Amino acid sequence: MTSRTYNPRIKWADEVQQYLEETLGEEQVASISTALCTPPCCTCLRVNTLKATPQEVLEAVTFQLKGSWNSSLPYIHTHLPAVILPGVGPLAVDYSEIGGKEVVVSRKCGEAVLRGAPVYIPGVLACSPGVEKGDLVAVAMVLERPGSDWCGITRGTIIGSEAWQRAGPPNCTGLYIGVGRSCVGRTEMFRLEQGLAITMHSPVFRVPSAQGLEGKVMFQNLPSLVAAAALAPRPGSRVLDMCAAPGGKTTMIAQLMGDKGEVVALDRSHAKVQEIQSLAQELGITIIKAYKMDATKAVLKQASPHNQVIVTAAPAERDHEDQPSVNGHEATAGLEGGLEGGPDSDEKLGGLGHARKEGSEKILKRRKRKEAASIARGASIPQRGDMENVTSCSSPPGFPPCSFDHVLVDAPCSALGLRPRLLQTASLPYLKQCAVYQRRILDAAVQLLKPGGTLVFSTCTFNPGENESNVRYVLDTYADMHLEQQWPVLGGPGMTEEDRLRAAAAAIRKCDKEMEASIQARSPQPTDAPAMDDSAGNINKTLQQQQQQQQHKSVGESTVMVATRDSGWLSSSEAKLVQRFDPRGDTIGFFVAKFRKKEGLL
Ligand SMILES: C[S@@+](CC[C@H](N)C(=O)[O-])C[C@H]1O[C@@H](n2cnc3c(N)ncnc32)[C@H](O)[C@@H]1O
């Protein structure tokens, strides 16, 4: 095998592709679809300023990289408590000298490798015969088959074997992610259940690691820090983080408050609430109170004294695990998005006991992944060991209106902006469902915010239906809410109503052109024979009628209009107040809006 280029591109569902093209333009969608398959170049290491200074962290990571890193060096972010680690890639990898030995890994495993992780044993699906410990192997990843959770090969398959042939070998073209050194032989790779399988020797993307800084730093995507900073929580204030797990932004907020005041953190998943507590403990933060609660039901209703915490129907859970699941970015999985909490909620599992059991299994799995993440960064396994001390606070029934100085809604979302992602399975109705669900959380957030207080709404998607449309919804629904300037400003402006109308008009024009072309292709050719009747004219009339009908249909079916039918986007002055992070830049796709509630209107 010779050199191979890493060049995948996301394949969207047709209707989503159409919606995105109509919304953002064809070229943008093409470049976004390629960018999403790569990690952001820079990795952000948030410094826990309660335990270390950015300078101390910078010195520690720079010292560790000495001799092993010949690219750009880490630096301190100008505005945020973070050290930025510039990575490199995609690099050309030479696969010619490894004797044709290969390992095929799952997509999730591959995505983690692209962010700097090694390959762990559970991620290996297939392996060439005769791979021994210490061998160099080409690492390729395989995607799930369309409409399925399965990639077509069972873990343990031998590459080239009959089973491999029968399965129809997966198409890994463009999905070779580097050369690694095997830590175990083929038999162990499939006999063992955990442990390191391969360390990456020449990965397609090279990311610097940071070791021995547990409790002092946390890998977190930069826009997440921006969202927390935009909230501008004052020390001593009372803050609500409505969708908080695993606690990346919650802990950043507490840190910005100097660990003084109170941060109430909600999540609908019991297991995840424990993650928030565990992270707070690891970072030495004391002001966080984490509760299992459905954010849409968080407003205490006077009429129901025994207000039960009932999990409301959320859009079906999507797989949106963030890169951190293996290499520790943002500390853990599921971080930036997705409508988690539906299927793993107690009610849907048929009872609290079951959910708890499921929850602890999940916690164990996540803890293992975090440990793996630490190992990936070269750190020692975190010896928390005292999870027994991390008990879930019994949840209050809700909170009275106007209880909080600051509210963060880091909403569960379609997570279209996460990188690297090699597969997107979102449908158009799902995108719509996400937006509607977010509105229900925003409704509660507005009620819980004190007059004069600030509300930050963030998502990790570039879908305007979930971003600008929902900002429009808040502004149009609540007269006392207005947009406010954020700090720091690192993203671009939001999309305007003009953008939306332009996109819809372009979509209609495109549809018309296609229609014209198809009519022309079907028009009767001129003939020398004299017309015996008016049939040619009739045909043309029919075609014209068909064309008009189609035009109306295309107006009615413009996906931009369908997906954002019930609210527009923003005026140009409003668009300047929100931040849209373009995933084609050195970032994940992200969106932040900051509102303030006027004083004395309620
Ligand atoms: C985008 S993630 C939050 C990430 C988190 N803010 C951070 O920075 O670490 C969204 C979270 O919302 C939670 N969630 C989904 N629906 C919810 C609801 N109705 N109430 C509370 N939490 C919910 C999910 O379990 C998930 O953990």
The ligand as an SDF file (V2000), in Angstrom:
LIG
                    3D

 27 29  0  0  0  0  0  0  0  0999 V2000
  -25.1450   20.2920   24.9930 C   0  0  0  0  0  0  0  0  0  0  0  0
  -25.2010   19.2000   26.2750 S   0  0  0  0  0  0  0  0  0  0  0  0
  -24.6700   20.2180   27.6090 C   0  0  0  0  0  0  0  0  0  0  0  0
  -23.1800   20.3870   27.7070 C   0  0  0  0  0  0  0  0  0  0  0  0
  -22.7760   21.1400   28.9450 C   0  0  0  0  0  0  0  0  0  0  0  0
  -23.4140   22.4300   29.0260 N   0  0  0  0  0  0  0  0  0  0  0  0
  -21.2780   21.3290   29.0330 C   0  0  0  0  0  0  0  0  0  0  0  0
  -20.7660   22.3580   28.6510 O   0  0  0  0  0  0  0  0  0  0  0  0
  -20.6150   20.4210   29.5170 O   0  0  0  0  0  0  0  0  0  0  0  0
  -26.9150   19.1190   26.5320 C   0  0  0  0  0  0  0  0  0  0  0  0
  -27.3310   18.4190   27.8070 C   0  0  0  0  0  0  0  0  0  0  0  0
  -28.7160   18.6540   27.9740 O   0  0  0  0  0  0  0  0  0  0  0  0
  -29.2670   17.5520   28.6270 C   0  0  0  0  0  0  0  0  0  0  0  0
  -30.7280   17.6470   28.4230 N   0  0  0  0  0  0  0  0  0  0  0  0
  -31.4740   17.2860   27.3500 C   0  0  0  0  0  0  0  0  0  0  0  0
  -32.7570   17.5860   27.5660 N   0  0  0  0  0  0  0  0  0  0  0  0
  -32.8330   18.1360   28.7940 C   0  0  0  0  0  0  0  0  0  0  0  0
  -33.8920   18.6350   29.5970 C   0  0  0  0  0  0  0  0  0  0  0  0
  -35.1500   18.6380   29.1730 N   0  0  0  0  0  0  0  0  0  0  0  0
  -33.6000   19.0970   30.8240 N   0  0  0  0  0  0  0  0  0  0  0  0
  -32.3260   19.1120   31.2860 C   0  0  0  0  0  0  0  0  0  0  0  0
  -31.2880   18.6410   30.5820 N   0  0  0  0  0  0  0  0  0  0  0  0
  -31.5400   18.1690   29.3570 C   0  0  0  0  0  0  0  0  0  0  0  0
  -28.5730   16.3570   28.0180 C   0  0  0  0  0  0  0  0  0  0  0  0
  -28.6130   15.2700   28.9090 O   0  0  0  0  0  0  0  0  0  0  0  0
  -27.1530   16.9160   27.8090 C   0  0  0  0  0  0  0  0  0  0  0  0
  -26.3280   16.5400   28.8690 O   0  0  0  0  0  0  0  0  0  0  0  0
  1  2  1  0
  2  3  1  0
  2 10  1  0
  3  4  1  0
  4  5  1  0
  5  6  1  0
  5  7  1  0
  7  8  2  0
  7  9  1  0
 10 11  1  0
 11 12  1  0
 11 26  1  0
 12 13  1  0
 13 14  1  0
 13 24  1  0
 14 15  1  0
 14 23  1  0
 15 16  2  0
 16 17  1  0
 17 18  1  0
 17 23  2  0
 18 19  1  0
 18 20  2  0
 20 21  1  0
 21 22  2  0
 22 23  1  0
 24 25  1  0
 24 26  1  0
 26 27  1  0
M  CHG  2   2   1   9  -1
M  END
$$$$
